[in-house]
Amino acid sequence: MDAAQFSRFLDRLGPDHLSKRLYLQTLHTAVKFGARGLHVYIENFDAVAPYLKALLKISGLWGRAVRNSTNYEVVEHTVPLARLPRAFHGFRILHLSDLHIEGIVDQGQQLRAVLSTLDYDLCVFTGDFRFLTYGDYHHTLAHMAELVKAIHCPEGMIGILGNHDFLEMVPGLEALGIRMLLNESTALSRGGDTLWVVGVDDTHWYEGDDLDRALKGIPPDAPKILLAHSPELIPEAASAQIDYYLSGHSHGGQLCLPGGIPLKTGSWCARRFVKGAWESGTVKGYTSRGVGCSLLPVRLFCHPEIVIHTLQCQD
C-alpha cells in the first residue's frame, strides 16, 4: 500500500478502523507463517485441507464432491418489503457471495456461462473474493476481471470485503467497476425514489464493522439494504431499521449431511440464519450458500448458489 492509498483509506475508514484492519491482517499472516500462541479461526486454517482431501478420497466421495462445486443452483427469491418505494417494485438483485474465485476448478468458466443468461438490475458481492486468506491476491483480481465481463446490469456492481479479503484488494476491485463499501453507503435512485445500499467491513474475523458510520447521512426511516459478510449483525441491523440483510460466509455448511444439515457453520449466530431466507423481528434477510468453496473445491449435499432477489412492495 503506497502513501496515497493509505491516505485515501484513512479518510474512508478513520484511524482506528484502519489500524485495526492492518494489524489483524499482519497477525493472520504471522499465524500462517509460524508465529505461536495466536488464535485463528478454523476456516482460516488451511493446514486441515490435506487431511480432509484424504478422508474424502478414502470414502470415495472426492470426485462427487469436486463435481458438485461447480453445479450452480440459480435461486429466484421474491421478497416483499414494507417500506420499499413503489419505483423499486420488481427490482432484481444478483447476489454473489464467497466466490473464492481462484479456487474454482474450471477457472470460472461454468459460472460465467450461467451469469450470462440471467437478467437483473444490480449485482452485489457479499465478500470473500479470494480463496486463500493470506499472501498474493493478484490472481484473484485477474479472475475477477474475467468474471465481471459476464455481469451486465444498469445499476452496476457493489461489494464488501470478507474475512478472506485484504484491504489492499479494494483499489483493484474498484478499478474493475465494483463500488466497494467500507462502512459506507450508496443511494440508488429511480423515478424520484431512493433505496440505500449499506455495506460494512467483515464482522467475523476482522471485527471491522461500523454500522453507525455506514449509516451516516441516511434518514432513519429511509429504506435500506445491508450487505454484511456474515449474518452476525442481526441485532444491530434491527436497531438500525434495516429492511433487508444480505450475507454469506457460512457456505451453507459446504460439506453437509444428507438433507443439507451443516457439520459446521462458521458463524456466531443461530443456525436458522446461516443459509437461505430468514426473518428476525422487523428485519428480513438472506444468507447465501455461496458460489465458491474454502479449503478445498468440494461440496456435499450443499450446492453452490447464485441468488436473484426480486424486491416487491408489501401490500
Secondary structure, DSSP 8 states (H G I E B T S, - for coil): --HHHHHHHHHHH-HHHHHHHHHHHHHHHHHHTT--S----GGG-GGGHHHHHHHHHHHT-HHHHHHHTT--EEEEEEEEETT--GGGTT-EEEEE----GGG-TTTTHHHHHHHTT---SEEEEES---SSSSS--HHHHHHHHHHGGG---TT-EEEE--TT--GGGHHHHHHTTEEE-SSEEEEEEETTEEEEEEE---SSSS----HHHHTTTS-TTS-EEEE-SSGGGHHHHHHTT-SEEEE-SSGGGSBEETTTEES---SSS-GGGSSEEEEETTEEEEE---SS-SSSS--BS---EEEEEEEEE--
